């Protein structure tokens, strides 16, 4: 279960380490379903599926990355999904990713 951590200046979800993989799979599944319905031309059915896709990508990207490989995958998702182009949660997502990079870099230096 996730909870919003309000002790930080950016929205960050607190969750277990294994949840990132489940969130990633949920995002990929929601995206695939939305793409299939969109390709079929059913715009009425595609709208709520886009909302599910958007919610799943936000959930995945707002969860903390536990290591450099996870952070790299999240950055690839941002690139591939072109989230810098007016995504509603774009600023929050970039803040979380920047903080994850800082934490991971500090952990690598300390190790």
C-alpha positions in Angstrom: 0.0 0.0 0.0 1.2 3.5 -0.8 1.0 6.7 1.2 1.9 10.2 0.3 5.0 11.4 2.2 4.2 15.0 3.2 7.5 15.6 5.0 9.2 16.5 1.7 8.8 19.4 -0.7 7.9 17.1 -3.6 5.2 14.4 -3.9 6.8 11.1 -3.2 5.1 7.8 -2.6 6.4 5.5 0.1 6.1 1.8 -0.7 8.0 -1.5 -0.6 10.9 -2.1 -2.9 9.1 -4.9 -4.8 6.1 -2.7 -5.7 8.1 -0.8 -8.4 8.0 -3.9 -10.6 4.3 -4.5 -10.0 3.6 -0.8 -10.8 5.7 -1.0 -14.0 3.8 -4.1 -15.1 0.5 -2.4 -14.3 1.5 0.6 -16.4 2.6 -1.5 -19.4 -0.7 -3.5 -19.2 -2.8 -0.3 -19.0 -0.9 1.2 -21.9 -1.3 -1.9 -24.1 -5.1 -2.1 -23.5 -5.5 1.6 -24.2 -3.5 1.3 -27.4 -5.5 -1.7 -28.6 -8.8 0.0 -28.1 -7.5 3.2 -29.7 -6.2 1.3 -32.7 -9.7 -0.3 -33.0 -11.2 3.2 -33.3 -13.4 3.1 -30.3 -12.8 6.5 -28.9 -15.7 6.3 -26.4 -14.1 3.2 -24.7 -10.6 4.6 -25.1 -11.2 7.6 -22.8 -11.6 5.8 -19.5 -8.8 3.5 -20.5 -6.5 6.5 -21.1 -7.3 7.7 -17.5 -6.3 4.2 -16.2 -3.1 4.4 -18.2 -2.4 7.9 -16.9 -3.0 6.9 -13.3 -0.8 3.8 -13.6 2.1 5.8 -15.1 1.8 8.4 -12.4 1.8 5.7 -9.7 4.8 4.0 -11.2 6.9 7.2 -11.7 6.0 8.8 -8.3 7.2 5.7 -6.4 10.8 6.0 -5.3 13.5 4.2 -7.4 15.5 1.9 -5.2 18.6 1.7 -7.4 20.3 3.1 -10.5 18.8 0.5 -12.8 15.2 1.3 -11.7 15.9 5.0 -12.1 17.3 4.4 -15.6 14.1 2.5 -16.5 11.9 5.3 -15.2 13.9 7.8 -17.3 13.4 5.6 -20.4 9.6 5.6 -19.7 9.6 9.4 -19.4 11.5 9.6 -22.7 9.4 6.9 -24.5 6.1 8.3 -23.3 7.2 11.9 -24.0 6.0 13.1 -20.6 7.7 16.5 -20.9 5.0 17.5 -23.4 2.3 18.8 -21.0 1.8 15.8 -18.8 -0.4 16.8 -15.8 2.0 15.4 -13.2 5.2 16.2 -15.2 6.7 18.7 -12.7 6.0 16.4 -9.8 7.5 13.4 -11.6 10.6 15.3 -12.5 11.0 16.4 -8.9 10.8 12.9 -7.7 13.2 11.5 -10.3 15.7 14.3 -9.5 15.5 13.5 -5.8 15.9 9.7 -6.5 19.0 10.5 -8.6 20.5 12.5 -5.7 19.8 9.8 -3.1 21.2 7.0 -5.3 24.3 9.1 -6.1 24.9 9.8 -2.4 24.5 6.1 -1.6 27.0 5.2 -4.3 29.5 7.7 -3.0 29.1 6.5 0.6 29.5 2.8 -0.5 
